[in-house]
Amino acid sequence: MMTRNDCLARDAADPLAPLRDQFELPQGVIYLDGNSLGARPKAALARAQQVIAQEWGIDLVRSWNLAGWFDLPSRLGDKLAPLIGAAPGQVVVTDSTSVNLFKALAAALQMQAVDPATAARRVIVTERANFPTDIYIAQGLIQWLQRGYTLRLVDGPEQLATSIDADVALVMLTHVNYRSGHLHDMQALTDHAHAQSALITWDLAHSAGAVPLDLTACDADFAVGCTYKYLNGGPGSPAFIWVHPRHQAAFRNPLSGWWGHAAPFAMQPDFAASAGIRRALCGTQPIVSLALLECGLDVFLQTDMQAIRGKSLALTDLFIALVEARCSAHPLGLVTPRIHAQRGSHVSFTHPHGYAVVQALIARGIIGDYREPEIMRFGFTPLYTRFVDVWDAVDALAQILDQQAYDLAAERDAVT
């Protein structure tokens, strides 16, 4: 059985361990919620001061050129691209995940509508367990279009293949489920959608920076994702959108703002879309947030996604094994797949008093989070999570569960 000293030894031999020093992590805190909000890179504070004091404070409007503000969405997109299996000129960092998803869905439906082979299709497929905002965005788009589209909600990954049929115009999936941590087979589902002449959009919110991705090799159509989780861009940092090169010329941004114009400073009254991925832009960008994101992306330049994935699986394997060994007397249910090929970088367990347990952990400085129904969710960010953190977190969890069980038993005895 693994011991705490064994965990310390694994940390000492971990090639990613030095990267932890590049993040600001409070003393006495074990942070297992990087899948919700990533920790702050230490470099972000100095970068924020530079943007605010020098670029905004001194150089003022000249910084659009002097500091390269205007090119930030594209430059950061090119820096992020290798993490998702894309090439330069295929990604821009802009807006929120929800806004970018709306753009991708609207463009995909437009492309299908003008193709005689798919023009009659009116079905969008997604999972009922998808992140609610993704479902809401699709519902809102359907209502706005008023063209008879319907949203087909599928119960469980095993039903997806049979649900993607000849009636489907578009498939919208999140690569790693936000509750369970289930990881879809992107290649197989993309191939199946294309075999049915459907387009597919992937939400990479819980994938980018956590699991290896290759959108190009999978031949996906569109992808969106946030940057404030595993990419450590900061709260509300801008999201990204990827459009396959074969679709860029036909991509019609429903939010045709001036930043997506071919000649934005010509100030012409008619819209003409920019060539390439910049047509996915809309309005003026949030420069401070964009600038801070670069600090998170720069950490990834010091490693590779295969190393990150290897440590992620090792951390989650250890967590599952220790919880099941130390807490087997309690009503816990593993929600996350054991199979590596089906697991993201967070682990979820159910417990009848899951919310109370998570709050008790947080009171001890161990930060995870809770999702209905009864799900305790723990994220493992390989850039800064240690093996000894896993040990100490499970040790605290076992103590809390033992105490809770004792308190409940004492309460029952008192009643009887």
C-alpha positions in Angstrom: 0.0 0.0 0.0 1.3 3.5 -0.9 2.5 5.6 2.0 3.0 9.3 2.4 6.7 8.9 2.1 6.2 7.0 -1.2 4.2 10.1 -2.4 7.0 12.4 -1.4 9.5 10.2 -3.3 7.3 10.4 -6.4 7.3 14.2 -6.1 11.1 14.3 -5.8 11.3 12.2 -9.0 8.6 14.2 -10.9 10.1 16.1 -13.9 7.1 18.5 -13.8 7.6 19.3 -10.1 9.7 22.5 -10.8 6.8 24.1 -12.7 4.9 24.3 -9.4 7.2 27.1 -8.3 5.8 29.3 -11.1 2.4 29.4 -9.5 1.1 31.4 -6.5 -0.3 28.8 -4.2 -1.3 29.8 -0.6 0.4 28.2 2.3 -1.7 25.6 4.0 -4.0 25.1 1.0 -4.3 22.0 -1.2 -5.9 23.2 -4.4 -8.0 20.6 -6.2 -10.2 22.9 -8.1 -8.0 24.0 -11.0 -10.6 22.4 -13.3 -12.8 25.3 -12.3 -10.3 28.1 -11.9 -6.6 27.6 -12.4 -4.1 29.0 -10.0 -2.4 32.3 -10.7 1.0 32.2 -12.5 3.4 34.3 -10.5 4.4 36.1 -13.7 0.8 37.4 -14.1 1.2 40.1 -11.4 4.1 41.7 -13.0 2.5 41.5 -16.4 -0.7 43.1 -15.1 1.4 45.9 -13.6 3.2 46.4 -16.9 0.0 46.5 -18.9 -1.7 48.9 -16.6 1.2 51.2 -15.5 3.2 51.4 -18.7 1.2 50.3 -21.7 -2.1 51.9 -20.6 -0.8 54.5 -18.1 2.1 55.9 -20.2 1.8 54.8 -23.8 -2.0 55.1 -23.8 -3.7 54.6 -27.2 -0.3 54.1 -28.9 -0.1 50.6 -27.2 -2.5 49.2 -29.8 0.6 49.3 -32.0 3.6 49.7 -29.7 2.6 46.9 -27.4 0.9 44.7 -30.0 -2.5 44.9 -28.5 -4.3 44.6 -31.8 -2.6 41.3 -32.7 -3.1 39.7 -29.3 -6.1 37.5 -30.2 -4.2 36.0 -33.1 -0.8 35.8 -31.4 -2.2 34.1 -28.3 -4.3 31.8 -30.6 -1.1 30.7 -32.4 0.6 30.1 -29.0 -2.4 28.0 -27.8 -2.8 26.1 -31.0 -0.2 23.3 -30.3 -2.0 22.4 -27.1 -5.1 21.5 -29.1 -3.5 20.0 -32.2 -4.0 23.1 -34.4 -1.7 25.1 -36.6 -0.9 28.9 -36.7 -3.8 30.9 -38.2 -6.5 28.5 -37.0 -7.3 29.8 -33.5 -8.2 33.2 -32.0 -8.6 34.0 -28.3 -11.6 36.2 -27.9 -15.0 36.6 -26.1 -16.4 33.9 -23.9 -16.9 30.2 -24.5 -20.7 30.7 -24.7 -20.3 33.5 -27.3 -17.8 31.5 -29.3 -20.1 28.4 -29.2 -23.0 30.5 -30.6 -20.7 31.6 -33.4 -19.7 28.1 -34.2 -23.2 26.6 -34.1 -24.7 29.4 -36.2 -21.9 29.1 -38.8 -22.2 25.4 -38.9 -26.0 25.5 -39.4 -25.6 28.1 -42.2 -23.1 25.9 -44.0 -25.4 22.9 -43.8 -28.4 25.0 -44.9 -26.7 26.1 -48.2 -25.6 22.6 -49.1 -28.4 20.9 -51.1 -27.4 17.5 -49.6 -28.0 18.7 -46.0 -30.3 21.7 -46.4 -33.4 19.8 -45.1 -31.7 18.6 -41.9 -33.1 20.2 -38.7 -31.6 18.2 -35.8 -28.8 19.2 -33.4 -27.5 16.4 -31.1 -25.9 16.8 -27.7 -25.9 15.0 -24.4 -28.5 15.8 -21.7 -25.6 15.8 -19.2 -23.7 18.4 -21.2 -22.7 21.6 -19.4 -26.0 23.5 -19.2 -24.8 26.7 -20.9 -24.0 24.7 -24.0 -27.5 23.4 -24.1 -29.0 26.9 -23.4 -27.0 28.4 -26.2 -28.2 25.8 -28.7 -31.8 26.3 -27.4 -31.5 30.1 -27.8 -30.1 29.8 -31.3 -32.9 27.5 -32.3 -35.6 29.9 -31.0 -33.9 32.8 -32.7 -33.6 31.1 -36.1 -37.3 30.0 -36.1 -36.6 27.5 -38.9 -37.8 24.3 -37.2 -34.6 23.1 -35.7 -34.9 20.7 -32.7 -32.3 19.7 -30.1 -32.0 16.0 -29.5 -30.8 15.3 -26.0 -29.0 12.0 -25.6 -28.8 10.1 -22.3 -25.3 8.7 -22.0 -22.3 8.3 -24.2 -23.3 4.8 -25.3 -26.4 6.2 -27.1 -24.5 8.9 -29.1 -23.7 6.7 -32.1 -27.3 5.6 -32.7 -28.5 9.2 -32.2 -26.3 10.7 -34.9 -28.2 9.7 -38.0 -29.3 11.0 -41.4 -31.5 13.7 -39.9 -28.7 15.4 -38.0 -27.2 18.6 -39.2 -24.9 19.3 -36.3 -23.4 17.5 -33.3 -22.3 19.5 -30.2 -20.3 17.7 -27.6 -18.1 18.6 -24.7 -14.9 16.5 -24.8 -14.6 15.9 -21.0 -17.9 16.0 -19.1 -17.8 18.6 -16.4 -19.5 16.4 -13.8 -18.2 12.9 -14.3 -14.9 13.5 -16.0 -15.8 11.1 -18.8 -13.6 11.6 -21.9 -15.2 11.1 -25.3 -13.4 9.4 -28.1 -13.1 12.5 -30.3 -11.8 10.6 -33.3 -14.5 8.0 -33.4 -17.4 10.4 -32.8 -16.1 12.9 -35.4 -15.7 10.1 -37.9 -19.2 8.9 -37.2 -20.7 12.4 -37.5 -19.0 12.9 -40.8 -20.1 9.5 -42.1 -23.7 10.8 -41.5 -22.8 14.1 -43.3 -23.2 16.0 -40.0 -20.8 18.7 -38.8 -19.4 18.5 -35.2 -18.4 21.2 -32.7 -16.3 20.3 -29.7 -16.2 22.2 -26.4 -12.8 21.8 -24.9 -13.4 23.6 -21.6 -12.2 20.6 -19.5 -9.7 19.3 -22.0 -7.4 22.1 -23.1 -4.2 22.0 -21.1 -5.3 18.8 -19.4 -5.4 16.0 -22.0 -3.6 15.7 -25.4 -5.7 17.0 -28.3 -5.3 16.8 -32.0 -8.2 18.6 -33.7 -6.4 18.4 -37.1 -5.8 14.6 -37.0 -9.4 14.0 -35.8 -10.6 16.2 -38.7 -13.1 18.1 -36.4 -15.0 21.0 -37.8 -15.1 23.6 -35.0 -13.9 23.8 -31.4 -14.3 26.3 -28.6 -13.0 26.4 -25.0 -12.2 28.5 -22.0 -8.8 29.5 -20.8 -9.4 30.1 -17.0 -9.3 26.4 -16.0 -6.2 24.3 -16.9 -4.7 27.1 -19.0 -4.5 29.4 -15.9 -5.6 32.6 -17.7 -7.4 34.1 -14.7 -11.1 34.5 -13.7 -13.2 35.2 -16.8 -10.2 35.2 -19.1 -11.2 35.2 -22.8 -12.0 31.9 -24.5 -10.9 30.6 -27.9 -12.4 29.4 -31.1 -10.9 27.1 -33.7 -12.2 26.7 -37.2 -10.9 24.0 -39.5 -9.1 25.6 -42.5 -11.5 24.0 -45.0 -14.3 25.9 -43.3 -12.7 29.3 -42.8 -13.8 30.8 -46.2 -17.4 29.7 -45.6 -17.5 30.6 -41.9 -20.1 33.3 -41.4 -19.8 35.0 -38.0 -23.3 35.9 -36.8 -21.7 38.6 -34.7 -20.1 40.5 -37.5 -18.3 43.2 -35.5 -15.6 45.5 -36.7 -12.7 43.4 -35.4 -13.7 40.7 -37.9 -13.7 43.1 -40.8 -11.2 42.7 -43.6 -10.3 46.4 -43.2 -11.5 47.5 -39.7 -10.0 51.0 -39.9 -11.4 51.8 -43.2 -14.7 52.4 -41.4 -16.8 51.3 -44.3 -20.6 51.0 -43.7 -20.7 47.5 -45.3 -19.3 44.4 -43.6 -16.6 42.4 -45.5 -15.2 39.5 -43.5 -11.5 39.2 -42.8 -9.7 36.4 -44.5 -8.9 33.4 -42.2 -9.6 32.9 -38.6 -9.8 36.7 -37.7 -13.3 36.6 -39.1 -14.3 34.9 -35.9 -13.6 38.1 -34.0 -16.3 40.5 -33.1 -15.6 43.7 -31.0 -12.8 45.4 -29.2 -10.8 43.0 -27.0 -10.3 42.9 -23.2 -6.5 43.6 -23.4 -5.7 43.2 -19.7 -7.3 39.7 -19.5 -5.7 38.7 -22.8 -2.2 39.8 -21.6 -2.5 37.8 -18.4 -3.5 34.6 -20.3 -0.1 34.6 -22.0 1.6 34.0 -18.6 -0.3 30.7 -18.3 0.4 29.6 -21.8 4.1 30.3 -21.4 4.3 27.6 -18.7 3.2 25.0 -21.2 6.1 25.9 -23.4 8.4 24.3 -20.8 6.8 20.8 -21.1 4.5 18.8 -23.4 1.0 17.4 -23.3 2.2 13.8 -23.1 4.1 14.5 -19.9 1.1 16.4 -18.5 -1.2 13.5 -19.4 1.1 10.9 -17.8 1.1 12.8 -14.5 -2.6 13.5 -14.7 -3.4 9.8 -15.0 -0.9 9.0 -12.2 -2.5 11.5 -9.9 -6.1 10.4 -10.6 -5.2 6.7 -10.3 -3.6 7.4 -6.9 -6.6 9.4 -5.7 -9.1 6.7 -6.7 -7.0 4.0 -5.1 -6.5 5.8 -1.9 -10.1 6.9 -1.5 -11.3 3.3 -2.1 -8.7 1.9 0.3 -9.2 4.5 3.1 -12.9 5.2 2.8 -14.4 1.9 1.8 -16.7 1.9 4.9 -18.6 4.9 3.6 -21.3 5.3 0.9 -19.1 6.7 -1.8 -19.7 6.0 -5.5 -17.1 6.5 -8.2 -18.6 8.5 -11.1 -15.4 8.9 -13.1 -14.3 6.1 -15.5 -11.4 3.9 -14.4 -10.4 3.4 -18.0 -7.6 5.9 -18.9 -8.9 6.4 -22.4 -12.3 7.5 -20.9 -11.0 9.8 -18.1 -10.2 13.5 -18.1 -8.2 15.2 -15.3 -10.8 15.3 -12.5 -12.3 12.6 -10.3 -15.9 12.7 -9.0 -17.4 10.6 -6.2 -21.0 10.7 -5.0 -21.9 10.8 -1.3 -25.3 11.4 0.3 -23.8 14.3 2.2 -21.4 15.4 -0.5 -22.0 19.2 -0.1 -21.3 19.0 3.7 -18.2 16.9 3.1 -16.8 19.3 0.6 -17.4 22.3 2.9 -15.6 20.4 5.7 -12.6 19.8 3.4 -12.5 23.5 2.4 -12.5 24.4 6.1 -9.3 22.4 6.4 -7.7 24.1 3.4 -8.5 21.4 0.9 -10.4 23.0 -2.0 -12.5 20.8 -4.2 -16.0 21.6 -5.3 -19.6 20.2 -5.4 -22.0 19.6 -8.2 -25.6 18.4 -8.0 -26.6 15.7 -7.5 -24.4 14.6 -4.6 -21.1 14.9 -6.6 -17.8 15.8 -5.0 -15.4 16.9 -7.7 -11.6 17.0 -7.4 -9.4 18.4 -10.1 -5.8 17.4 -10.6 -3.6 20.0 -12.4 -0.3 18.4 -13.2 1.6 21.7 -13.5 1.2 22.2 -9.7 -0.6 19.4 -8.0 1.7 17.1 -6.1 1.4 13.4 -5.2 1.7 14.3 -1.5 -1.3 16.6 -2.0 -3.3 13.6 -3.0 -2.3 11.7 0.1 -3.1 14.6 2.4 -6.4 15.3 0.8 -7.5 11.7 1.1 -6.3 11.5 4.7 -8.5 14.5 5.5 -11.4 13.1 3.6 -11.2 9.8 5.5 -11.1 11.7 8.8 -14.1 13.8 7.9 -16.1 10.8 6.7 -15.2 8.8 9.8 -16.3 11.7 12.1 -19.5 12.3 10.1 -20.4 8.6 10.4 -19.7 8.7 14.1 -21.8 11.8 14.6 -24.7 10.3 12.6 -24.5 7.1 14.7 -24.4 9.0 17.9 -27.4 11.0 16.8 -29.4 7.9 16.0 -28.5 6.4 19.4 -29.6 9.5 21.1 -33.0 9.3 19.3 -33.5 5.7 20.1 
